[in-house]
């Protein structure tokens, strides 16, 4: 009788763990399609790859992906020796633009830039207020060139914004303008 009770408890614990794993282990892709075992609060990153490569375009990748992984995955024609060792462990971020140019048969020149704010908005990438320049701020609704300059100047004088709410420390951004901008961040 006791052995049967232990088996029942073990079975119930395994069932509970299976249900929790199933619920927590499924998420949704950016297109709304279900993705198995994608942690719900980890958002994939979107990067653009261009240059003298076979498959330029926009790629959605897991967060924390490094340059070597992207090179191996998307540029199979390059060999590891062509990639300068300083680039191998560089972590890519949402909105990065990776440009590869073949310097010669032995080396690849790499440039990492950031996408313009307009492109990030179109792709649904949240903006980072600490990575935007004057031109990026200027393209947002309700922000003109003068306010864009004040925002960048404030960031340079007072340090990075810890949250989007910190934008209100800039003269000219009140609660109404903050609410209008918050959707982009």
N, C-alpha and C positions, 0 to 999 in steps of 0.2 A: 504494500500500500504506500509506504514512504517513497519507494523508488518511482512509482507512478506519479506521485505529487511533485517530485524533483523534475521529472521529464516535462510535466505540464508547466511548471514555472520557467524552465529553460526555454520551452517552446514560446511562451508568452513574451519573454524578454527578447528573443530573436525576432519575433513578429513586430514588436514595438521598434526595435532598432531598424528593421527593414523599412517600416513605414516612415520613420524619421529620415533615414537616408534617402528614400525616394522623394519625399517632399522637399528637403533641403538641397538635394542634388540636381534638381531640374530648374532651369531658368528659361528665359526667352531671348532670342536674338534681337538685333536692332530692327529687323523686319517683322518681328512678332512671331516668327516660327519658333517652335520649341527646340531647345538645345539640351541634350542630356548632360548632366553632371557639370553644369556651369554655375558657379557660385553666384547667387542672386545679387549680391551687393558689389560684385567686381565687374566693372564696365570694361568692355574691350576698347582698345585704342585704335584709332584710324590714322593711317599715314599715307602719304603720296610718295611713290617711287618714280623717278624719271631719269633721263639721261640716255646714254648709249647702252641700253639693255634690251633684252628680248621681250619682256612683258611689263612695260610701264603701266602705271595705273594707281588706283586707290585700293589699299589693303586694310582689312580689319584683322587685328591680331590680339593675342592675349596680353594683358598688362605685364610689364617687366621684361618684355622680349628684348634681347640684345642684338647688336648689329650682326654678329657672326651668324646667329640663327636666321635672320632675315636674308642675309647673303646666301647662305646654304639653301634656303627654301625657295628663293625667287630668282637667283642668278646661278644656276648650276654650271654655267660655262666658265665661271671664275674658279680658280683653285685657291685654297687657303693661303698659299705663299704670296698671292697677289694682294691680299688684304693686309695692310699695315697693322701690326700688332696693337697699336694705340686705339684702333677702332673696334677690336674684337669684343670687348666687354661694355661698350657704350650702350646704355639703356635708351630705347626710343620712347618718346612720349606722344600723347594725343596731339595731332596737328603738325607733327614733324614732316618735313619734306626731305627725302633722302635722294640725293643726286649722285649718280655714278658715271664717271667718265674714264675711259681707258687711256691711260697716259702712254702706255706701250704694252708690249706682250707680257711684261713681267709685273706691272703695277696698275692699280686702280686708284684714281683720285676720287675722294668722297667729300661731299659737302652736305651738311645738315643745316637746314633753315627751318623757319616756322611758316605755316600757311598764313595767308592773310585772313583777317577776321571774316570777310565776306565769304570766303571759301569754307571756313569752319562752320559758319552759320548754316550755309546750304547743306553741308554734310551732317549737321546735327551734333557737332562737336562742341561741348561747353567751352566757353572762353575762359581764359585765366587772366584776371586783371593785372597780374604781375608780368605777363609776357606781351602785352599789347603796347604798340607804339602809337604815336600821335595819329598817323594815318588810319590805323585800326580803330581807335576811339572815334575818330571823325566820321566813320561810316555807320556808326550806330545811331539809331533814331534819337533825336533830341540832343545830340552832342555835336556841336560845331567845332571849328578849328580852335577857337579860343578856349573853350572848356576842355577840349582834348589836350591842349598844351598844359592847362592847369592840373589836370589829372596826372599826367606824366611828371610834371614838376613836383607835385605833392608826393608822389611815390619816391622820387629821387631825394627829396628833402626829409621825409618822415619814414622812409622804409616801406617794404612791401605791405600790401593790404593783407591782413590776416583772414578776412572774409569779405564777401561782396558788400556786406553792410558797412564796411569801413569806407566805402566810396562816399558816404555822407559827410566825411570830414573835409571833402573838397568843396570850397565855396561854389555854389551853383548847382549842387546836387542835393535836393531835398528828398523828402519821403516819396513824393509822387514820381520824380525822375528815377529814384532808386527802384521803386516797384516796376517801372517800365523797363529798366535795364536788367533786373535780376533774372529774368527769363533766359537771358543769353549766357549766364554763368552757371 
